[in-house]
Amino acid sequence: MKNILTTVLLFAGLNAFAQSGNEYTIAGKIQNLNSKKMYFSVKDDKAPRGSRQDSIMVKPDGSFSYKGTIDKITYINIWVNDDKVMKMVKGGGYYPVKSSQLQIIAAPGAKIKVAGKISDFVDAYPSGTPANNDLAKLNKKINPLTNESVNMSLKIANKEVTDSVEIKKMNAKMEQLDIAVNKIKEDFISKNNASVAAIWLLQDMMLRRQLENNVAQSLFEKMNKEKLVSVPYYVDAAKRVDGMSATAIGKMVPDIKSMNTYDGKAFDLASLRGKYVIIDFWGTWCGPCISGMPKMKEYLDKYSSKLEIVGVAQESDDGINWKNFITKNPNYKWHHVLSRNNEDYILKFNVAGFPTKILVDPQGKIVSRTVGEGEEFYAELDKALN
């Protein structure tokens, strides 16, 4: 009994030590903040939906203090919950622009300080760690520009401006602002090649398709691997860069071998050699992905002797919605694979938009790659299979 008690106490002590080592804090004061509580979510592979929700209580004077735990470096958007920064569209909806959020980079042991004010955007920034100091340096430059651009979009959407000449001028100005923001971001990455904030930004721009592949590859090659190799965002960026070249048109398609399948049976993409294959990257949360499935079914029936479809799903939960959807839609029971952390085909194939459809020929070569749902993909399919 004594030995059991000793073991339990030892485990409890180790657990407390581990939690203490993973603690981080956020504290500060934001002037003119009209909010009782700020909200955020943290990516967490152990959580039921792949992320966990949390909140920060705010005092009447705009000050706040928060303590949490985290097991790796993580970029976080904090929703300040203040109407002054909300970019609301009349009739419903809003623009979820980053300048309306407080942005930080959390890490085990980090003590993050926040200072600034609320105007019609979040003019408040973090400090206290090199990553947050760098992120603040970046966002102090781009937040005002992003806010100016979204305000013009909002005026057009809300019909506050209706003159066609004025709208044309505003669209041109927004394009100039977007170019300026991207230039600031690229310069920041190039000049801060050992920064956690810079490698986060690089993979974020890659994810949002804000960089041409050759530019992204060039910037990545300049990053300080020795300093950043253990940072999750560096690992993700490396996989995307590999995927850019590995999945270029004319290349042999990378392997997809998985037990994470709808029927639980092993799947190997190579087993489909001899037929054309559509690799469809999708998710149950993606409206255009779902709306395109009847058309894919139509083409599967049309070319049944020559064509196979492999659906590769990205889901935030453990695949329950994915399995339920396929079960309820038996017409779409082609080959189905769930992309998981240990088999991240989204990064491996450099997928940055959904749906992404990759057409592979009978020899295993990539013929085409299409992002979005449109007729051009099916025209390419007819051309290849006729």
N, C-alpha and C positions, 0 to 999 in steps of 0.2 A: 504493500500500500504506500509506504514511504517513497519507494522508487517511482511509482506511478505519479504521485503528487509532485515529486521533484521534476519529472519529465514534463508534466503539465505546466508547472511554473516556468521551466526553462523555455518551453514553446511560447508561452505567453510573453515572456521577456523578449525573446527573439522577434516575435510578431510586433511588439510595441516598438522595438528598435528599428525594424524595417519600415514601419509606418512613419516614425519620426524622420528617418532618412529620406522619405519620399514627400515630406511636407513642403508646401510652398505657401507664401502669403502674398496678398494683394492689399495695399492700404493707401489711402490718399484722400484728396478732396477735389471735387469738380465744381467750380463756381457756376451758379445759375442752373444747377441740375434739379429738375422738378420730378423726382421719382422716389418712391419708397423702397423699391427693390429692382435690382438689375438681374438679368438672366443670361445664362450661357449653357452650352452643352460641350462635353469633352468626349472625344473619340475614345471608346473603351471596348476592346474586343471581347471582354468578359460580360459586358452588359447585354441584356436581351435583344436590343435593337442596334447594337454596335456603338452606342453612345449613352452617356448618362447626363441627366439634367441637373443643374445646380443654380443657386441664386446668391446674391450679395445684398444684404440689408443696407439701406442708405439712411443716414440721419438727416434731419431737416436742414442742416447747414451744408449738405452735399458731401459730407465725409463718410467714409466706410472703411471697414476692416474685414478681411476674410482669410480663413485658413483652410487649406484643402490638401489632398494627397494626389500625387501623380507619379507614374512610373517611368516616364520618358519625356524628352523635350517635345512640347506640344504648342502649336499656335492656336490661340483662342480668340474668337469674336465675342465680345460681351454686349448684349442688347441693353442699352441704357434705359429704355422704357420711358422716354420723354417725348411728348407729342411735337416739340419744337423741331426735332430732327427727323421726324417721320415724313417720308416723301409719299403722301397719300394721293391716289388717283381718284377723282370724283367718280362715283358709281361703284367703287370697290377696288381693292388691291393697293399695292404700294411698290415702290422701287427699293429693293433690299441692298442699297449701296453701302460700301464699307465705310465711307466717311460718316455714316450715321451710327457707327458702332465703335466701341473702345476695343482696340486691338492690343494683345499682349502675347508674349511667348513665355509659357510656364515651363518649369523644370524642377526636378527634385532639389530641394534646398534653396530655391530662389526666393528672395525677398524683394518683391516688386512694389515700387512706389508709383503713384499716379497723380498728376497735377494738370490743371488746365481749366477750360470753361466750355459751356454749351452756348452756341449761338444758333444758327440753323443747321449746324453739323457738330460733330463731336471734335472739338478743338482741344482735346486732352490726350496726354501721351504718357507712356510708361518709362521708368528708369530703374536703376538698381542692379542691373546685370548688363554685360556687354551686348547680349542679344536684344534686350529691350531698349538700350540706348541707341543701338543701330536702327531698330524698327521705328523709334520716335523720330530720328533724323530723317528717315525716308518719308514717313507719313506727314510730317510738318510741311513737306514740300507738295505732296500729291493730294492730301485731303481737301485743301481749298479749291484745287482745280477740278477734282472729281465732283465736289459739291456744286461748283458753278455749272458743270456740264449737266448734272442730273436736274438742277433747277430749271434749265432751259427745256429739257425733255418733259418735265412736269407741266410747264406752261403750255407746251404744244398739246400734250395729252389731255389737259384740263380745258383746252380751248380758250385759254386766256389770251393767246395770240392766234389770230385766224388769217391775217394777211399773208398770202402765198410768198410774196417777196421777202417779208420779214422772216417767215419760217425757213426759207431757203438760206438766208443769212445765218440764222441760228444753227441750222444743221451743219453749215460749213464751219462755224465757230466750234461746235461740239467735236467735229472731226479733228480740228486743230488741237483742241484740248486733249483728246484721246491720244494723238500722236505725241504731244508734249509729255503726258503722263508715262507713256511707254518708254520714251527716251530717258526720262528720269530713272525709271526702274532699271533699264538696261545699264545705264551708267553706274547706278548704285551697285548692281551685281558685279560689274567689271572691276570697280574700285574697292570692293570689300570681299575679296575672294576667300577669306577665312572666317567670314561672318555667318553665324547660324541664321540670322535674319535674311541674309542674301541667298543662302541655299533654299530656305523656305520659299522666298519670293520666286526664285528660278523655277522650282517644281510647280508652284502655283500658276505661273505664266504658261508653263508647258501644258498643264492640265486645262487651262482656259483657252488654249490655242492662240495665245497672244504673241507667239514667236514663231518665225519660220524654223523648220527643223535644223537647217545649217547654222542659224544664229544660236539656237538653243544648245546645239552640240559644241559650238565654239565657246560659248560662255561656260558650259559645264567643264570643258577641258582646262579652263583657267582656274577652276576652284581648287582650293588647297585640300587635297585628299587627306593628307596627314592629319590636318586639324579637324576635318569634318566627317571622316569615314564612319564614325560611330553614330552620327546624327541620322535619325530616321529619314529626314527629308533628303539627305544626300543619297541614301540607299534607294529611295523611290526615284529620284532623278536619274540615278545611274541605270536603273531598270528601264526607265522611259527612253533614255538615250540609246541603250542597246536595242530597244524595241523599234526605234525609228529606222535604224538600218536593217534590222532583222526582218521587218515586215514591209519593206519597200516593194513596190511593184516589180515583178520579175524575180524576186527572191523566193527560195523554197520556204514554205510556210513552217514556222516553229511547231514543235510538238505540242499536242494537247493530250495528255494522258491523265486520267482522273478516275477516282472512285466516288467523287462527289457528284453523282448522277441521280436523275429522277428515279430510275428503277434500281439503284444501288449496285448495278453491274459495272465492271471496269469498262472504260471507254478509251479508245486510242484513235486519234484522228487519222493516223496512217492506214488504218483498216479500210478507209473509204477511198483509197487510191483507185483510179480507174473511172471515177465519176467527178463531175464538177461539184464543188461544195460551197455553200454559203455559210460563213461563220457570222452569226448574228449576235452582236453584243447588245444586251437589252436588260431591262429590269421591270418588275411589276409596277413600280412607281412611275414609269416613263410612259406618258400618254401616247406620243408618236410611235414608240416601240409597239405598243399594243394595237394601235390603229393600223399598223403596217402588216400585221400577221395574216389577215385574210388574203392579202395580195401574195404573200409568200406561199401560203397554202395553195393558192390558184396556180402559181408557177411550179410548185412541187408536183402537183397533179399533171400539169402540162408536160413536164419533162421528167416524169417519174422514173424512166429507165436510165436517165443521164445525170440526175441531180440528187444531192442530199443536203439537208440543213442541220447545222449544229448551233443550238442556242447556248450562249455563254452568258449567264445572268450575274449581275452585280446587285446584291441585296444588303440592306443594313441590319437585317435580323438573321436568324440561324437558318433561313430557307423555308420557313413555314408558309409564308405568302406565296413563294415561288412554287412549292409543291401543290398548294391548294389551287393556284391558278391553272397549272397544267392538268390537274385532275378534273377541274370543272370545264376545261376546254380540250376535249379529246382530239379535236381536229388538228391541234398543234402539237401532238405528241411525236415530234421528230426527236433527234438526239438532243439531250439537255444536260448541261454541265453547270455547276454552281462555282463561281470564282471565289475562292477562299484565301485567307492570308498565306497558307502554306502552298497555295497554287494560284498566285495572283496573275491571272491571264489579262486583266485590265492593264496592268503595268507592262507585262511582257509583250503585249501587242500595241502598246502606246495608245490606248483608247482614251480619248479626251472629250468625247461627245456621244450621246446615245440617241437613237441607235447608231452603231457603226457596223456596216456590212462589208465583209471581205470575201471576195470571190476567188476561189482556188481552182486551178485546172486539174484534169485527171492525173497529171504527173506530179502534182503537189506544188506548183508554182502559183504565186499570187498574181492574179490578173487585174483586179481593181479593188479600190477601197473607197467607200462612200459613207459620209457622215450625214445623218438625217434621213428622213423618209421622203423619197421623191421618185418620179418616173424615170429619171436618168439611169438609176441602178438597173431597172428592169429592161430598159433599152439595151444596156450593156450585156445583160443576161441573154436576151434574145439574140444579140449579135454573136455571142460566144457559143450558144447551144444550137443554133440553126445551121 
